Structures are given as C-alpha cells and as structure tokens.
C-alpha cells in the first residue's frame, strides 16, 4: 500500500494594496505631505525628516499613507521615505 503525500497548498503572497493615485483619492493633508516630498525632490527610498509641528499636524495622514503603502517610516524619529507607489502618487498629485 502506498501513501499519498499531502500536497502543500500554494503560499500566497501578501495582499497587494492599490495605492490611491488620483488627486481625488487623497485628502488635503495627504496632498500636503506629498507636496513636502515634491518640494525636496524626494525619490523612493530617500529619507525625509519632518519637523515636530509637521508630524503633529499630519499624524493621521502619515499613518494612513504608511498603511496604504505610500510611505515607509524610517528608524530616525519623524523620518519617512516614499515607496514607488508613493512616488507615483506624488507625481500624479498636483
């Protein structure tokens, strides 16, 4: 009698979040965050340090943009980097 090996179910990758890219999908505060990144000509992976006043006034937007995959918090307090999706959203937002 032969035993059948149980086949391993295919591992699925993490769900891909579709980042908002159209200006209408972003709040005014999120647009302000992207404007700051654009002002400093930031590209994906470059760290931008925000001031305490900016962080306090944009905390909810920064958290939402991080959850949506547009920003990555860096190890230095108050610093963030754009993801490729965030860079695309920054360039599409006017």
PDB file of N, CA, C and O in Angstrom:
ATOM      1  N   UNK A   1       0.833  -1.157   0.000  1.00  0.00           N
ATOM      2  CA  UNK A   1       0.000   0.000   0.000  1.00  0.00           C
ATOM      3  C   UNK A   1       0.889   1.236   0.000  1.00  0.00           C
ATOM      4  O   UNK A   1       1.813   1.348   0.806  1.00  0.00           O
ATOM      5  N   UNK A   2       0.610   2.144  -0.892  1.00  0.00           N
ATOM      6  CA  UNK A   2       1.402   3.369  -0.966  1.00  0.00           C
ATOM      7  C   UNK A   2       0.614   4.522  -0.358  1.00  0.00           C
ATOM      8  O   UNK A   2      -0.613   4.584  -0.423  1.00  0.00           O
ATOM      9  N   UNK A   3       1.373   5.421   0.228  1.00  0.00           N
ATOM     10  CA  UNK A   3       0.737   6.592   0.819  1.00  0.00           C
ATOM     11  C   UNK A   3       0.915   7.786  -0.100  1.00  0.00           C
ATOM     12  O   UNK A   3       1.983   8.007  -0.672  1.00  0.00           O
ATOM     13  N   UNK A   4      -0.118   8.519  -0.219  1.00  0.00           N
ATOM     14  CA  UNK A   4      -0.039   9.746  -0.999  1.00  0.00           C
ATOM     15  C   UNK A   4       0.436  10.861  -0.085  1.00  0.00           C
ATOM     16  O   UNK A   4      -0.031  11.006   1.045  1.00  0.00           O
ATOM     17  N   UNK A   5       1.352  11.626  -0.586  1.00  0.00           N
ATOM     18  CA  UNK A   5       1.803  12.798   0.161  1.00  0.00           C
ATOM     19  C   UNK A   5       0.776  13.896   0.004  1.00  0.00           C
ATOM     20  O   UNK A   5       0.237  14.133  -1.078  1.00  0.00           O
ATOM     21  N   UNK A   6       0.526  14.548   1.104  1.00  0.00           N
ATOM     22  CA  UNK A   6      -0.389  15.681   1.019  1.00  0.00           C
ATOM     23  C   UNK A   6       0.309  16.810   0.289  1.00  0.00           C
ATOM     24  O   UNK A   6       1.441  17.176   0.602  1.00  0.00           O
ATOM     25  N   UNK A   7      -0.366  17.331  -0.652  1.00  0.00           N
ATOM     26  CA  UNK A   7       0.233  18.448  -1.384  1.00  0.00           C
ATOM     27  C   UNK A   7       0.132  19.695  -0.534  1.00  0.00           C
ATOM     28  O   UNK A   7      -0.891  19.949   0.101  1.00  0.00           O
ATOM     29  N   UNK A   8       1.189  20.462  -0.526  1.00  0.00           N
ATOM     30  CA  UNK A   8       1.189  21.714   0.214  1.00  0.00           C
ATOM     31  C   UNK A   8       0.421  22.758  -0.574  1.00  0.00           C
ATOM     32  O   UNK A   8       0.659  22.953  -1.766  1.00  0.00           O
ATOM     33  N   UNK A   9      -0.498  23.425   0.101  1.00  0.00           N
ATOM     34  CA  UNK A   9      -1.201  24.492  -0.631  1.00  0.00           C
ATOM     35  C   UNK A   9      -0.206  25.579  -1.005  1.00  0.00           C
ATOM     36  O   UNK A   9       0.746  25.862  -0.277  1.00  0.00           O
ATOM     37  N   UNK A  10      -0.451  26.164  -2.136  1.00  0.00           N
ATOM     38  CA  UNK A  10       0.443  27.226  -2.588  1.00  0.00           C
ATOM     39  C   UNK A  10       0.393  28.377  -1.608  1.00  0.00           C
ATOM     40  O   UNK A  10      -0.671  28.808  -1.162  1.00  0.00           O
ATOM     41  N   UNK A  11       1.577  28.858  -1.290  1.00  0.00           N
ATOM     42  CA  UNK A  11       1.638  30.022  -0.419  1.00  0.00           C
ATOM     43  C   UNK A  11       1.276  31.241  -1.242  1.00  0.00           C
ATOM     44  O   UNK A  11       1.754  31.438  -2.359  1.00  0.00           O
ATOM     45  N   UNK A  12       0.436  32.030  -0.666  1.00  0.00           N
ATOM     46  CA  UNK A  12       0.059  33.256  -1.368  1.00  0.00           C
ATOM     47  C   UNK A  12       0.840  34.412  -0.771  1.00  0.00           C
ATOM     48  O   UNK A  12       1.110  34.452   0.430  1.00  0.00           O
ATOM     49  N   UNK A  13       1.186  35.320  -1.605  1.00  0.00           N
ATOM     50  CA  UNK A  13       1.910  36.486  -1.122  1.00  0.00           C
ATOM     51  C   UNK A  13       0.949  37.426  -0.413  1.00  0.00           C
ATOM     52  O   UNK A  13      -0.270  37.287  -0.504  1.00  0.00           O
ATOM     53  N   UNK A  14       1.523  38.374   0.284  1.00  0.00           N
ATOM     54  CA  UNK A  14       0.706  39.355   0.995  1.00  0.00           C
ATOM     55  C   UNK A  14      -0.177  40.088   0.003  1.00  0.00           C
ATOM     56  O   UNK A  14       0.217  40.300  -1.144  1.00  0.00           O
ATOM     57  N   UNK A  15      -1.358  40.473   0.432  1.00  0.00           N
ATOM     58  CA  UNK A  15      -2.247  41.188  -0.493  1.00  0.00           C
ATOM     59  C   UNK A  15      -1.612  42.494  -0.949  1.00  0.00           C
ATOM     60  O   UNK A  15      -0.973  43.217  -0.184  1.00  0.00           O
ATOM     61  N   UNK A  16      -1.815  42.752  -2.203  1.00  0.00           N
ATOM     62  CA  UNK A  16      -1.280  43.978  -2.773  1.00  0.00           C
ATOM     63  C   UNK A  16      -2.321  45.064  -2.605  1.00  0.00           C
ATOM     64  O   UNK A  16      -3.453  44.942  -3.072  1.00  0.00           O
ATOM     65  N   UNK A  17      -1.923  46.118  -1.936  1.00  0.00           N
ATOM     66  CA  UNK A  17      -2.839  47.233  -1.745  1.00  0.00           C
ATOM     67  C   UNK A  17      -2.735  48.158  -2.934  1.00  0.00           C
ATOM     68  O   UNK A  17      -1.639  48.505  -3.374  1.00  0.00           O
ATOM     69  N   UNK A  18      -3.852  48.545  -3.438  1.00  0.00           N
ATOM     70  CA  UNK A  18      -3.807  49.513  -4.524  1.00  0.00           C
ATOM     71  C   UNK A  18      -3.744  50.897  -3.909  1.00  0.00           C
ATOM     72  O   UNK A  18      -4.662  51.329  -3.213  1.00  0.00           O
ATOM     73  N   UNK A  19      -2.670  51.567  -4.171  1.00  0.00           N
ATOM     74  CA  UNK A  19      -2.457  52.896  -3.591  1.00  0.00           C
ATOM     75  C   UNK A  19      -3.286  53.929  -4.339  1.00  0.00           C
ATOM     76  O   UNK A  19      -3.392  53.877  -5.564  1.00  0.00           O
ATOM     77  N   UNK A  20      -3.867  54.861  -3.609  1.00  0.00           N
ATOM     78  CA  UNK A  20      -4.608  55.925  -4.299  1.00  0.00           C
ATOM     79  C   UNK A  20      -3.635  56.791  -5.073  1.00  0.00           C
ATOM     80  O   UNK A  20      -2.627  57.245  -4.532  1.00  0.00           O
ATOM     81  N   UNK A  21      -3.936  57.016  -6.315  1.00  0.00           N
ATOM     82  CA  UNK A  21      -3.030  57.823  -7.113  1.00  0.00           C
ATOM     83  C   UNK A  21      -3.702  59.060  -7.679  1.00  0.00           C
ATOM     84  O   UNK A  21      -3.041  60.051  -7.987  1.00  0.00           O
ATOM     85  N   UNK A  22      -4.994  58.999  -7.810  1.00  0.00           N
ATOM     86  CA  UNK A  22      -5.679  60.166  -8.358  1.00  0.00           C
ATOM     87  C   UNK A  22      -5.844  61.213  -7.266  1.00  0.00           C
ATOM     88  O   UNK A  22      -6.039  60.875  -6.099  1.00  0.00           O
ATOM     89  N   UNK A  23      -5.768  62.452  -7.636  1.00  0.00           N
ATOM     90  CA  UNK A  23      -5.859  63.542  -6.676  1.00  0.00           C
ATOM     91  C   UNK A  23      -7.130  63.444  -5.848  1.00  0.00           C
ATOM     92  O   UNK A  23      -7.111  63.772  -4.662  1.00  0.00           O
ATOM     93  N   UNK A  24      -8.220  63.006  -6.432  1.00  0.00           N
ATOM     94  CA  UNK A  24      -9.479  62.891  -5.720  1.00  0.00           C
ATOM     95  C   UNK A  24      -9.464  61.840  -4.624  1.00  0.00           C
ATOM     96  O   UNK A  24     -10.304  61.889  -3.726  1.00  0.00           O
ATOM     97  N   UNK A  25      -8.536  60.890  -4.666  1.00  0.00           N
ATOM     98  CA  UNK A  25      -8.457  59.828  -3.670  1.00  0.00           C
ATOM     99  C   UNK A  25      -7.678  60.250  -2.432  1.00  0.00           C
ATOM    100  O   UNK A  25      -7.707  59.540  -1.427  1.00  0.00           O
ATOM    101  N   UNK A  26      -6.995  61.363  -2.473  1.00  0.00           N
ATOM    102  CA  UNK A  26      -6.146  61.804  -1.372  1.00  0.00           C
ATOM    103  C   UNK A  26      -6.799  62.964  -0.626  1.00  0.00           C
ATOM    104  O   UNK A  26      -7.419  63.841  -1.229  1.00  0.00           O
ATOM    105  N   UNK A  27      -6.646  62.950   0.698  1.00  0.00           N
ATOM    106  CA  UNK A  27      -7.172  64.061   1.494  1.00  0.00           C
ATOM    107  C   UNK A  27      -6.273  65.286   1.311  1.00  0.00           C
ATOM    108  O   UNK A  27      -5.176  65.190   0.759  1.00  0.00           O
ATOM    109  N   UNK A  28      -6.747  66.414   1.774  1.00  0.00           N
ATOM    110  CA  UNK A  28      -5.954  67.640   1.692  1.00  0.00           C
ATOM    111  C   UNK A  28      -4.645  67.488   2.465  1.00  0.00           C
ATOM    112  O   UNK A  28      -3.601  67.962   2.016  1.00  0.00           O
ATOM    113  N   UNK A  29      -4.693  66.835   3.614  1.00  0.00           N
ATOM    114  CA  UNK A  29      -3.479  66.654   4.410  1.00  0.00           C
ATOM    115  C   UNK A  29      -2.506  65.715   3.717  1.00  0.00           C
ATOM    116  O   UNK A  29      -1.296  65.938   3.755  1.00  0.00           O
ATOM    117  N   UNK A  30      -3.021  64.666   3.084  1.00  0.00           N
ATOM    118  CA  UNK A  30      -2.152  63.748   2.337  1.00  0.00           C
ATOM    119  C   UNK A  30      -1.503  64.473   1.157  1.00  0.00           C
ATOM    120  O   UNK A  30      -0.335  64.250   0.840  1.00  0.00           O
ATOM    121  N   UNK A  31      -2.279  65.338   0.517  1.00  0.00           N
ATOM    122  CA  UNK A  31      -1.721  66.133  -0.577  1.00  0.00           C
ATOM    123  C   UNK A  31      -0.608  67.044  -0.048  1.00  0.00           C
ATOM    124  O   UNK A  31       0.406  67.240  -0.718  1.00  0.00           O
ATOM    125  N   UNK A  32      -0.796  67.592   1.140  1.00  0.00           N
ATOM    126  CA  UNK A  32       0.211  68.452   1.758  1.00  0.00           C
ATOM    127  C   UNK A  32       1.496  67.665   2.031  1.00  0.00           C
ATOM    128  O   UNK A  32       2.597  68.170   1.813  1.00  0.00           O
ATOM    129  N   UNK A  33       1.349  66.432   2.506  1.00  0.00           N
ATOM    130  CA  UNK A  33       2.515  65.573   2.756  1.00  0.00           C
ATOM    131  C   UNK A  33       3.278  65.346   1.453  1.00  0.00           C
ATOM    132  O   UNK A  33       4.499  65.496   1.410  1.00  0.00           O
ATOM    133  N   UNK A  34       2.559  64.986   0.397  1.00  0.00           N
ATOM    134  CA  UNK A  34       3.214  64.736  -0.887  1.00  0.00           C
ATOM    135  C   UNK A  34       3.860  66.004  -1.438  1.00  0.00           C
ATOM    136  O   UNK A  34       4.903  65.939  -2.089  1.00  0.00           O
ATOM    137  N   UNK A  35       3.249  67.143  -1.181  1.00  0.00           N
ATOM    138  CA  UNK A  35       3.820  68.418  -1.628  1.00  0.00           C
ATOM    139  C   UNK A  35       5.169  68.661  -0.959  1.00  0.00           C
ATOM    140  O   UNK A  35       6.100  69.156  -1.595  1.00  0.00           O
ATOM    141  N   UNK A  36       5.274  68.316   0.312  1.00  0.00           N
ATOM    142  CA  UNK A  36       6.554  68.463   1.017  1.00  0.00           C
ATOM    143  C   UNK A  36       7.609  67.565   0.381  1.00  0.00           C
ATOM    144  O   UNK A  36       8.739  68.001   0.163  1.00  0.00           O
ATOM    145  N   UNK A  37       7.257  66.327   0.082  1.00  0.00           N
ATOM    146  CA  UNK A  37       8.205  65.413  -0.564  1.00  0.00           C
ATOM    147  C   UNK A  37       8.609  65.942  -1.943  1.00  0.00           C
ATOM    148  O   UNK A  37       9.775  65.853  -2.328  1.00  0.00           O
ATOM    149  N   UNK A  38       7.641  66.494  -2.684  1.00  0.00           N
ATOM    150  CA  UNK A  38       7.933  67.040  -4.009  1.00  0.00           C
ATOM    151  C   UNK A  38       8.840  68.267  -3.911  1.00  0.00           C
ATOM    152  O   UNK A  38       9.734  68.455  -4.736  1.00  0.00           O
ATOM    153  N   UNK A  39       8.604  69.094  -2.900  1.00  0.00           N
ATOM    154  CA  UNK A  39       9.387  70.310  -2.697  1.00  0.00           C
ATOM    155  C   UNK A  39      10.884  69.981  -2.540  1.00  0.00           C
ATOM    156  O   UNK A  39      11.746  70.733  -2.997  1.00  0.00           O
ATOM    157  N   UNK A  40      11.168  68.870  -1.898  1.00  0.00           N
ATOM    158  CA  UNK A  40      12.558  68.471  -1.680  1.00  0.00           C
ATOM    159  C   UNK A  40      13.062  67.472  -2.727  1.00  0.00           C
ATOM    160  O   UNK A  40      14.131  66.883  -2.566  1.00  0.00           O
ATOM    161  N   UNK A  41      12.288  67.287  -3.799  1.00  0.00           N
ATOM    162  CA  UNK A  41      12.672  66.416  -4.915  1.00  0.00           C
ATOM    163  C   UNK A  41      13.026  65.005  -4.453  1.00  0.00           C
ATOM    164  O   UNK A  41      14.017  64.426  -4.896  1.00  0.00           O
ATOM    165  N   UNK A  42      12.211  64.466  -3.565  1.00  0.00           N
ATOM    166  CA  UNK A  42      12.461  63.147  -2.997  1.00  0.00           C
ATOM    167  C   UNK A  42      12.103  62.054  -3.999  1.00  0.00           C
ATOM    168  O   UNK A  42      11.152  62.179  -4.770  1.00  0.00           O
ATOM    169  N   UNK A  43      12.878  61.000  -3.968  1.00  0.00           N
ATOM    170  CA  UNK A  43      12.630  59.815  -4.780  1.00  0.00           C
ATOM    171  C   UNK A  43      12.447  58.629  -3.834  1.00  0.00           C
ATOM    172  O   UNK A  43      12.759  58.739  -2.648  1.00  0.00           O
ATOM    173  N   UNK A  44      11.944  57.492  -4.337  1.00  0.00           N
ATOM    174  CA  UNK A  44      11.728  56.345  -3.452  1.00  0.00           C
ATOM    175  C   UNK A  44      13.003  55.965  -2.690  1.00  0.00           C
ATOM    176  O   UNK A  44      14.097  55.922  -3.252  1.00  0.00           O
ATOM    177  N   UNK A  45      12.826  55.696  -1.406  1.00  0.00           N
ATOM    178  CA  UNK A  45      13.934  55.252  -0.578  1.00  0.00           C
ATOM    179  C   UNK A  45      14.743  56.360   0.073  1.00  0.00           C
ATOM    180  O   UNK A  45      15.559  56.078   0.950  1.00  0.00           O
ATOM    181  N   UNK A  46      14.546  57.598  -0.321  1.00  0.00           N
ATOM    182  CA  UNK A  46      15.273  58.700   0.309  1.00  0.00           C
ATOM    183  C   UNK A  46      14.528  59.132   1.559  1.00  0.00           C
ATOM    184  O   UNK A  46      13.308  59.298   1.538  1.00  0.00           O
ATOM    185  N   UNK A  47      15.261  59.313   2.645  1.00  0.00           N
ATOM    186  CA  UNK A  47      14.663  59.678   3.922  1.00  0.00           C
ATOM    187  C   UNK A  47      14.438  61.188   4.000  1.00  0.00           C
ATOM    188  O   UNK A  47      15.324  61.980   3.678  1.00  0.00           O
ATOM    189  N   UNK A  48      13.244  61.566   4.431  1.00  0.00           N
ATOM    190  CA  UNK A  48      12.908  62.963   4.669  1.00  0.00           C
ATOM    191  C   UNK A  48      12.519  63.100   6.132  1.00  0.00           C
ATOM    192  O   UNK A  48      11.626  62.398   6.608  1.00  0.00           O
ATOM    193  N   UNK A  49      13.180  63.995   6.843  1.00  0.00           N
ATOM    194  CA  UNK A  49      12.880  64.239   8.253  1.00  0.00           C
ATOM    195  C   UNK A  49      11.887  65.386   8.352  1.00  0.00           C
ATOM    196  O   UNK A  49      12.134  66.485   7.856  1.00  0.00           O
ATOM    197  N   UNK A  50      10.780  65.119   8.988  1.00  0.00           N
ATOM    198  CA  UNK A  50       9.747  66.130   9.183  1.00  0.00           C
ATOM    199  C   UNK A  50       9.908  66.762  10.557  1.00  0.00           C
ATOM    200  O   UNK A  50      10.340  66.107  11.506  1.00  0.00           O
ATOM    201  N   UNK A  51       9.558  68.035  10.656  1.00  0.00           N
ATOM    202  CA  UNK A  51       9.625  68.734  11.929  1.00  0.00           C
ATOM    203  C   UNK A  51       8.495  68.308  12.848  1.00  0.00           C
ATOM    204  O   UNK A  51       7.489  67.765  12.392  1.00  0.00           O
ATOM    205  N   UNK A  52       8.656  68.551  14.137  1.00  0.00           N
ATOM    206  CA  UNK A  52       7.636  68.160  15.115  1.00  0.00           C
ATOM    207  C   UNK A  52       6.277  68.760  14.807  1.00  0.00           C
ATOM    208  O   UNK A  52       5.260  68.084  14.961  1.00  0.00           O
ATOM    209  N   UNK A  53       6.235  70.004  14.378  1.00  0.00           N
ATOM    210  CA  UNK A  53       4.956  70.646  14.053  1.00  0.00           C
ATOM    211  C   UNK A  53       4.288  69.936  12.882  1.00  0.00           C
ATOM    212  O   UNK A  53       3.074  69.728  12.888  1.00  0.00           O
ATOM    213  N   UNK A  54       5.086  69.560  11.869  1.00  0.00           N
ATOM    214  CA  UNK A  54       4.538  68.829  10.720  1.00  0.00           C
ATOM    215  C   UNK A  54       3.992  67.474  11.152  1.00  0.00           C
ATOM    216  O   UNK A  54       2.898  67.080  10.748  1.00  0.00           O
ATOM    217  N   UNK A  55       4.755  66.771  11.969  1.00  0.00           N
ATOM    218  CA  UNK A  55       4.335  65.441  12.402  1.00  0.00           C
ATOM    219  C   UNK A  55       3.046  65.529  13.207  1.00  0.00           C
ATOM    220  O   UNK A  55       2.131  64.731  13.003  1.00  0.00           O
ATOM    221  N   UNK A  56       2.967  66.485  14.114  1.00  0.00           N
ATOM    222  CA  UNK A  56       1.768  66.628  14.936  1.00  0.00           C
ATOM    223  C   UNK A  56       0.538  66.936  14.093  1.00  0.00           C
ATOM    224  O   UNK A  56      -0.526  66.362  14.325  1.00  0.00           O
ATOM    225  N   UNK A  57       0.665  67.824  13.131  1.00  0.00           N
ATOM    226  CA  UNK A  57      -0.490  68.221  12.328  1.00  0.00           C
ATOM    227  C   UNK A  57      -0.862  67.195  11.252  1.00  0.00           C
ATOM    228  O   UNK A  57      -1.981  67.212  10.738  1.00  0.00           O
ATOM    229  N   UNK A  58       0.065  66.314  10.917  1.00  0.00           N
ATOM    230  CA  UNK A  58      -0.177  65.353   9.845  1.00  0.00           C
ATOM    231  C   UNK A  58      -0.143  63.904  10.316  1.00  0.00           C
ATOM    232  O   UNK A  58      -0.048  62.993   9.494  1.00  0.00           O
ATOM    233  N   UNK A  59      -0.217  63.678  11.613  1.00  0.00           N
ATOM    234  CA  UNK A  59      -0.059  62.336  12.161  1.00  0.00           C
ATOM    235  C   UNK A  59      -1.019  61.324  11.533  1.00  0.00           C
ATOM    236  O   UNK A  59      -0.596  60.251  11.103  1.00  0.00           O
ATOM    237  N   UNK A  60      -2.298  61.660  11.480  1.00  0.00           N
ATOM    238  CA  UNK A  60      -3.294  60.734  10.920  1.00  0.00           C
ATOM    239  C   UNK A  60      -3.006  60.443   9.447  1.00  0.00           C
ATOM    240  O   UNK A  60      -3.099  59.296   9.011  1.00  0.00           O
ATOM    241  N   UNK A  61      -2.659  61.476   8.685  1.00  0.00           N
ATOM    242  CA  UNK A  61      -2.367  61.289   7.260  1.00  0.00           C
ATOM    243  C   UNK A  61      -1.117  60.433   7.071  1.00  0.00           C
ATOM    244  O   UNK A  61      -1.083  59.567   6.197  1.00  0.00           O
ATOM    245  N   UNK A  62      -0.094  60.671   7.885  1.00  0.00           N
ATOM    246  CA  UNK A  62       1.140  59.876   7.782  1.00  0.00           C
ATOM    247  C   UNK A  62       0.868  58.408   8.097  1.00  0.00           C
ATOM    248  O   UNK A  62       1.386  57.520   7.420  1.00  0.00           O
ATOM    249  N   UNK A  63       0.058  58.151   9.119  1.00  0.00           N
ATOM    250  CA  UNK A  63      -0.293  56.773   9.470  1.00  0.00           C
ATOM    251  C   UNK A  63      -1.092  56.110   8.356  1.00  0.00           C
ATOM    252  O   UNK A  63      -0.853  54.952   8.014  1.00  0.00           O
ATOM    253  N   UNK A  64      -2.043  56.851   7.793  1.00  0.00           N
ATOM    254  CA  UNK A  64      -2.874  56.299   6.709  1.00  0.00           C
ATOM    255  C   UNK A  64      -2.019  56.018   5.475  1.00  0.00           C
ATOM    256  O   UNK A  64      -2.164  54.972   4.843  1.00  0.00           O
ATOM    257  N   UNK A  65      -1.132  56.947   5.133  1.00  0.00           N
ATOM    258  CA  UNK A  65      -0.287  56.774   3.955  1.00  0.00           C
ATOM    259  C   UNK A  65       0.695  55.624   4.154  1.00  0.00           C
ATOM    260  O   UNK A  65       1.050  54.938   3.195  1.00  0.00           O
ATOM    261  N   UNK A  66       1.134  55.411   5.388  1.00  0.00           N
ATOM    262  CA  UNK A  66       2.001  54.274   5.686  1.00  0.00           C
ATOM    263  C   UNK A  66       1.221  52.974   5.526  1.00  0.00           C
ATOM    264  O   UNK A  66       1.722  52.017   4.936  1.00  0.00           O
ATOM    265  N   UNK A  67      -0.003  52.935   6.048  1.00  0.00           N
ATOM    266  CA  UNK A  67      -0.849  51.744   5.930  1.00  0.00           C
ATOM    267  C   UNK A  67      -1.188  51.427   4.481  1.00  0.00           C
ATOM    268  O   UNK A  67      -1.328  50.260   4.114  1.00  0.00           O
ATOM    269  N   UNK A  68      -1.321  52.460   3.656  1.00  0.00           N
ATOM    270  CA  UNK A  68      -1.659  52.269   2.236  1.00  0.00           C
ATOM    271  C   UNK A  68      -0.438  51.960   1.379  1.00  0.00           C
ATOM    272  O   UNK A  68      -0.567  51.718   0.180  1.00  0.00           O
ATOM    273  N   UNK A  69       0.737  51.967   1.982  1.00  0.00           N
ATOM    274  CA  UNK A  69       1.939  51.622   1.234  1.00  0.00           C
ATOM    275  C   UNK A  69       2.540  52.764   0.442  1.00  0.00           C
ATOM    276  O   UNK A  69       3.300  52.529  -0.497  1.00  0.00           O
ATOM    277  N   UNK A  70       2.214  54.006   0.802  1.00  0.00           N
ATOM    278  CA  UNK A  70       2.770  55.160   0.097  1.00  0.00           C
ATOM    279  C   UNK A  70       4.045  55.668   0.776  1.00  0.00           C
ATOM    280  O   UNK A  70       4.919  56.235   0.121  1.00  0.00           O
ATOM    281  N   UNK A  71       4.144  55.462   2.078  1.00  0.00           N
ATOM    282  CA  UNK A  71       5.301  55.909   2.853  1.00  0.00           C
ATOM    283  C   UNK A  71       5.828  54.767   3.711  1.00  0.00           C
ATOM    284  O   UNK A  71       5.099  53.838   4.061  1.00  0.00           O
ATOM    285  N   UNK A  72       7.098  54.860   4.036  1.00  0.00           N
ATOM    286  CA  UNK A  72       7.730  53.924   4.958  1.00  0.00           C
ATOM    287  C   UNK A  72       8.364  54.750   6.066  1.00  0.00           C
ATOM    288  O   UNK A  72       9.181  55.630   5.795  1.00  0.00           O
ATOM    289  N   UNK A  73       7.991  54.474   7.322  1.00  0.00           N
ATOM    290  CA  UNK A  73       8.656  55.200   8.412  1.00  0.00           C
ATOM    291  C   UNK A  73      10.099  54.707   8.539  1.00  0.00           C
ATOM    292  O   UNK A  73      10.360  53.507   8.464  1.00  0.00           O
ATOM    293  N   UNK A  74      11.017  55.628   8.729  1.00  0.00           N
ATOM    294  CA  UNK A  74      12.421  55.260   8.889  1.00  0.00           C
ATOM    295  C   UNK A  74      12.762  55.205  10.372  1.00  0.00           C
ATOM    296  O   UNK A  74      11.973  55.618  11.222  1.00  0.00           O
ATOM    297  N   UNK A  75      13.936  54.694  10.662  1.00  0.00           N
ATOM    298  CA  UNK A  75      14.326  54.492  12.057  1.00  0.00           C
ATOM    299  C   UNK A  75      14.539  55.803  12.807  1.00  0.00           C
ATOM    300  O   UNK A  75      14.363  55.844  14.024  1.00  0.00           O
ATOM    301  N   UNK A  76      14.907  56.855  12.125  1.00  0.00           N
ATOM    302  CA  UNK A  76      15.112  58.154  12.756  1.00  0.00           C
ATOM    303  C   UNK A  76      13.750  58.765  13.044  1.00  0.00           C
ATOM    304  O   UNK A  76      12.896  58.796  12.158  1.00  0.00           O
ATOM    305  N   UNK A  77      13.525  59.252  14.257  1.00  0.00           N
ATOM    306  CA  UNK A  77      12.218  59.787  14.643  1.00  0.00           C
ATOM    307  C   UNK A  77      11.767  60.905  13.697  1.00  0.00           C
ATOM    308  O   UNK A  77      12.507  61.851  13.425  1.00  0.00           O
ATOM    309  N   UNK A  78      10.540  60.767  13.209  1.00  0.00           N
ATOM    310  CA  UNK A  78       9.963  61.786  12.339  1.00  0.00           C
ATOM    311  C   UNK A  78      10.418  61.711  10.897  1.00  0.00           C
ATOM    312  O   UNK A  78      10.213  62.653  10.131  1.00  0.00           O
ATOM    313  N   UNK A  79      11.036  60.599  10.517  1.00  0.00           N
ATOM    314  CA  UNK A  79      11.517  60.492   9.141  1.00  0.00           C
ATOM    315  C   UNK A  79      10.725  59.431   8.382  1.00  0.00           C
ATOM    316  O   UNK A  79      10.337  58.399   8.930  1.00  0.00           O
ATOM    317  N   UNK A  80      10.504  59.719   7.116  1.00  0.00           N
ATOM    318  CA  UNK A  80       9.742  58.841   6.232  1.00  0.00           C
ATOM    319  C   UNK A  80      10.406  58.803   4.864  1.00  0.00           C
ATOM    320  O   UNK A  80      11.110  59.731   4.468  1.00  0.00           O
ATOM    321  N   UNK A  81      10.163  57.702   4.150  1.00  0.00           N
ATOM    322  CA  UNK A  81      10.613  57.568   2.765  1.00  0.00           C
ATOM    323  C   UNK A  81       9.410  57.238   1.902  1.00  0.00           C
ATOM    324  O   UNK A  81       8.469  56.584   2.350  1.00  0.00           O
ATOM    325  N   UNK A  82       9.452  57.695   0.667  1.00  0.00           N
ATOM    326  CA  UNK A  82       8.418  57.340  -0.298  1.00  0.00           C
ATOM    327  C   UNK A  82       8.645  55.921  -0.797  1.00  0.00           C
ATOM    328  O   UNK A  82       9.786  55.495  -0.977  1.00  0.00           O
ATOM    329  N   UNK A  83       7.569  55.198  -1.017  1.00  0.00           N
ATOM    330  CA  UNK A  83       7.653  53.939  -1.743  1.00  0.00           C
ATOM    331  C   UNK A  83       7.510  54.279  -3.231  1.00  0.00           C
ATOM    332  O   UNK A  83       7.294  55.439  -3.583  1.00  0.00           O
ATOM    333  N   UNK A  84       7.629  53.283  -4.092  1.00  0.00           N
ATOM    334  CA  UNK A  84       7.412  53.539  -5.523  1.00  0.00           C
ATOM    335  C   UNK A  84       5.992  54.023  -5.766  1.00  0.00           C
ATOM    336  O   UNK A  84       5.764  54.914  -6.584  1.00  0.00           O
ATOM    337  N   UNK A  85       5.024  53.426  -5.043  1.00  0.00           N
ATOM    338  CA  UNK A  85       3.627  53.854  -5.190  1.00  0.00           C
ATOM    339  C   UNK A  85       3.447  55.287  -4.679  1.00  0.00           C
ATOM    340  O   UNK A  85       2.692  56.065  -5.262  1.00  0.00           O
ATOM    341  N   UNK A  86       4.137  55.630  -3.597  1.00  0.00           N
ATOM    342  CA  UNK A  86       4.069  56.981  -3.067  1.00  0.00           C
ATOM    343  C   UNK A  86       4.693  57.990  -4.013  1.00  0.00           C
ATOM    344  O   UNK A  86       4.191  59.103  -4.166  1.00  0.00           O
ATOM    345  N   UNK A  87       5.787  57.597  -4.645  1.00  0.00           N
ATOM    346  CA  UNK A  87       6.442  58.459  -5.622  1.00  0.00           C
ATOM    347  C   UNK A  87       5.519  58.703  -6.810  1.00  0.00           C
ATOM    348  O   UNK A  87       5.424  59.820  -7.318  1.00  0.00           O
ATOM    349  N   UNK A  88       4.842  57.645  -7.245  1.00  0.00           N
ATOM    350  CA  UNK A  88       3.897  57.781  -8.362  1.00  0.00           C
ATOM    351  C   UNK A  88       2.748  58.701  -7.960  1.00  0.00           C
ATOM    352  O   UNK A  88       2.348  59.573  -8.732  1.00  0.00           O
ATOM    353  N   UNK A  89       2.218  58.507  -6.753  1.00  0.00           N
ATOM    354  CA  UNK A  89       1.119  59.363  -6.279  1.00  0.00           C
ATOM    355  C   UNK A  89       1.568  60.806  -6.172  1.00  0.00           C
ATOM    356  O   UNK A  89       0.808  61.717  -6.501  1.00  0.00           O
ATOM    357  N   UNK A  90       2.804  61.028  -5.711  1.00  0.00           N
ATOM    358  CA  UNK A  90       3.348  62.386  -5.582  1.00  0.00           C
ATOM    359  C   UNK A  90       3.406  63.052  -6.953  1.00  0.00           C
ATOM    360  O   UNK A  90       3.051  64.222  -7.095  1.00  0.00           O
ATOM    361  N   UNK A  91       3.850  62.308  -7.953  1.00  0.00           N
ATOM    362  CA  UNK A  91       3.970  62.878  -9.289  1.00  0.00           C
ATOM    363  C   UNK A  91       2.627  63.099  -9.969  1.00  0.00           C
ATOM    364  O   UNK A  91       2.509  63.978 -10.822  1.00  0.00           O
ATOM    365  N   UNK A  92       1.629  62.331  -9.613  1.00  0.00           N
ATOM    366  CA  UNK A  92       0.307  62.474 -10.204  1.00  0.00           C
ATOM    367  C   UNK A  92      -0.517  63.549  -9.503  1.00  0.00           C
ATOM    368  O   UNK A  92      -1.407  64.150 -10.105  1.00  0.00           O
ATOM    369  N   UNK A  93      -0.218  63.786  -8.237  1.00  0.00           N
ATOM    370  CA  UNK A  93      -0.955  64.793  -7.473  1.00  0.00           C
ATOM    371  C   UNK A  93      -0.430  66.176  -7.849  1.00  0.00           C
ATOM    372  O   UNK A  93       0.781  66.385  -7.928  1.00  0.00           O
ATOM    373  N   UNK A  94      -1.309  67.083  -8.072  1.00  0.00           N
ATOM    374  CA  UNK A  94      -0.884  68.437  -8.467  1.00  0.00           C
ATOM    375  C   UNK A  94      -1.196  69.411  -7.389  1.00  0.00           C
ATOM    376  O   UNK A  94      -0.916  70.601  -7.532  1.00  0.00           O
TER     377      UNK A  94
END
